[in-house]
Amino acid sequence: GDAQIHHREFLESFDSEYRFDGLDLVKKLQLDPLISAATERVLSMGMVSSSANVSSVQAIGIVPQTEKNVSKIQSSVILGDYLTGQKDTEIMIGYLLAKKLEVTLNDRIVLSMPRLDRGDISQELFRVSGIFRFNAKQMDDYTPVSVEN
């Protein structure tokens, strides 16, 4: 089966106040012979903008090397490449979000999200490295995926 582990209050509000450092837990799960794969993720609500448009999103930060063992995101890339983890500026977006933002591969987008440490807004510039299609509106229209920092 599949499982996700969150702070008990997180899914009600998506507030970064309800976070925990699960890295030790993930490492322990990865070593468990009964578990085939485990990875950590960072989830945050935010805004993404291009020169043409803006959209609210739920951004996901991933570890590309371990994420490909637990999700289908790598096999859902229809244009460009899966994240390499070698550049902090790589981002993949769903095909519906790409249409809404009027962007394609190598175009620049700005992701705005609250900072964990201070709560103010952080804006980061990314280049679209891949476009995916899950055939699920939530993923294809509202979810950019980048490398977890």
Disulfide bonds with the S-S distance in Angstrom:
none
